[in-house]
C-alpha cells in the first residue's frame, strides 16, 4: 500500500467510524432517556392550562424536544446503522406510543373521554346481571366486547373497568403497531419499510377509536384477519405469471399490435410526456411471495380468520362489514387464494344480524339501512355538519381534514412511485382503497369518514413510505432520511392537535365526577337525571336504575321551560345536573357564546322553580320544586 | 460481525448484511421452542400450568393487585397462543400476535356464550378458557416435538 493510498483511505475510515460509534452508544440509550424526559415533562403539565386548542396549549417544550430526539435516533437507526438490533427499534416505537397515546393519562387526573365511561357502565351491567339491554342501547346487540370486559374485570377482582380506561389506548396501539409491522413485512420487499410504516402509523392514527371500546378491540381483529390473508394466501409469482401470460396471449391473438419499432416512430410529444409519468409494464413485478405452508396449516389459518371474524361480528357493527369489503376486494383483484372466504364471511354476518340482533333492528330498521346508498347525505354529514364549534375547534377540524387528505395524497403518490419502480403491490393498493366502499354501505352517517381513514391507514402508510423510499438500498440516504424526519415531525405535531385538540371538553373533570357520584349516592332509583348536553361522565354504573336525559344542542332561549318539561315528565322525581364539562362542550363543540352556562344557571336560579341541593367544584344539582303552570 | 468496523461493512456491501440483521429471513428458522428441547417443554408446561394457577387466584379471591395482571395476561394471550402453536409457525412474533388476536376472539365468544346460555359467572368463563387452552397443549405433549414447518417465501407457488 502506498502512502497516498493510506492518506486517501485513513481519514475516510475515521470519518465514518466516529458517528457510527456514537450511534452505537446513543441508539440503545435514547428511548430510556426520552421516556424519562417525556414523563417528567408530561407530569409537570398543568391540566388547567388546556384551552381551546387542547393539550398543545399546555404541553412544555421539553416534550417536543424529546420527541424530536427520539425521531432522529430512530431514523438514524433505520437508515444508517448497520447491525442495529430490532429490540432497539422496538424500544423507540414503544416509547413513541407511550408518550403520544399515553400523554393524556400522564397529564389528567381522570381517564378521558365520556363514551369510554359509558362503556364501563355497559360492562358493569353485564357483570352484575349476566344479561344485556338491547332495548336501552343498540350496542347491547353486539355485546361481545362488553361481555369480555365484564368477565375479565370480575375475574381480576376489579369492581369495574374504570382502572383500565387511561392506558387502554397505549395497549391497543402497541398491538396495532406490532400487527402493522407484520402486515407491512408481508407486503414489503425490504426489512426497513415495515419499521418506517409503523413510525408513520403511530402519529397518523389520531382518530381516537383506540379507547376502551368495541371498535378499539375490533381493529385488532381487522388487522389479524388481513395479516393472515396477506401473509399466507397471496398468489405466488408463478401463479401470477401464469395468469398474466395467459391473458397476454389472449389479448395478442385478438388484436395484434404494431411492432415496437413502428410504435416508437409514431410517438408524439404528448405521448412522450405521458410516458414520463405513466406506469410501466411490469409495475407489479416484484410483489411479495406468500409464506409457504401445508394444506393443514392453511386450513387452520382460515379457521383462525373465521373465528376472529365471528368474534368481530358479535362485538361491533361496522368492523365485520369492513373486513368483508376488504376480503372481497382482495379476492376481486386476485390477491387472495381463498376465493370462497367472502361468502363464508357474509353468511356469518347475515346469520348473526338475522338471529341475534332482532331486538334492535326490529324497531330500528331505518337506522340500520337508512343511510345505505345515500352518498351525498353521508358526505354532508361528514364534512358539513361536523364542521362547527368555536375557533379552536374549527382549527382542530381543519388540521384533521388536512392530515387525512395529506396521508391519502402521500399514499397515492407512493403507489405511483412504487409502480414506477416496478415495486407496486396490488393487494396493498386494494386494501387502502377498499374502506372507501363503506361510504355506500353503512349507517354511520358522517362518522364513517373517520372509520374509513382508520381502516385504510395501515396500507396508506406502507404506500406513503414507498414515496420516500421506493427501493432499498436508498440512492440518496441523507435526503431520504431528512424527508422522513420532516414528515415524522410534521405528523407528530399534527397528531397532538388532531388527537388532543378537543381535550378541553374530552377530558373528564374531577368536579363533574364528584357531582355524578353524589347523584348516585342520593338519588332514588327510577328517577331521571337531566343535563344540558351529553358530555357528562354518568352511566358508568347502574345504567338500568335511572333515566338519563341529555337535552342536546337545540336547547335555545326557552331552555328553562325545556328543562322543566324534561324533569316533570317523571313522577318518580328528577335531578338537573349542571357541570363545567357541559358548558365547555357547548362552547367548543356547538359554538355557543362564552358564558352561556352561567346565564342558564342564572335563569334557573331566578325562575323560582328549582331548588339547589348540591354545589361543589363547578358542579350543581337542582330539583324541581314548582313546575311551570302550577300555583 | 463484531470484529469488523462499521465502515468496513459498508464498503463490503454492508447493506445486505444490515438487512440480514434487521429481519431474519423466513427460511432461517428462528428458535420458536419447537425443537424438543427444554424450551419446548418449558413453554408447554407454562401454558398448561398457568391456567390452573390463575384459576386458583380467582377461586380463592386473591386481592386484585395480585391477580389482575396474571388474569388479564392469561385471557389475552394463552388460549389463542396454545392453539396457534399447533401450526408450528417459525416466526415467533407473528405466532404471538396471532395468538393474542385469537385469545381475544375466544374470550369474546366464551363471554357472549355465557350470556346466551344464561350461565354467567366470571369463574365459569375463566374455567372454560382454561379448558380451551389446555386441550391443544395436551395434544402437543401427546404428539411430542416435531420439526418446524418452513414459512419460507414460496418461490414455486406450491403451497402443499
Interface residues (C-beta under 8 A of the other chain):
Chain A: X12 X13 X16 X17 X20 X21 X24 X81 X82 X83 X84 X85 X86 X126 X127 X129 X130 X131 X132 X143 X144 X145 X147 X148 X150 X151 X152 X154 X155 X156 X157 X158 X175 X178 X179 X182 X185 X190 X191 X192 X194 X195 X217 X220 X221 X223 X224 X227 X228 X231 X235 X236 X237 X238 X239 X288 X289 X290 X291 X292 X293 X294 X295 X297 X298 X300 X301 X304 X307 X308 X310 X311 X312 X314 X315 X337 X356 X472 X473
Chain B: X1 X5 X6 X7 X9 X10 X14 X15 X17 X18 X19 X21 X22 X23 X26 X58 X61 X62 X63 X64 X67 X68 X71 X72 X75 X83 X84 X86 X87 X88 X89 X93 X94 X97 X98 X100 X101 X102 X104 X105 X106 X107 X108 X109 X110 X111 X112 X114 X115 X116 X118 X119 X120 X121 X122 X123 X125 X126 X149 X150 X151 X152 X153 X154 X155 X156 X157 X158 X159 X160
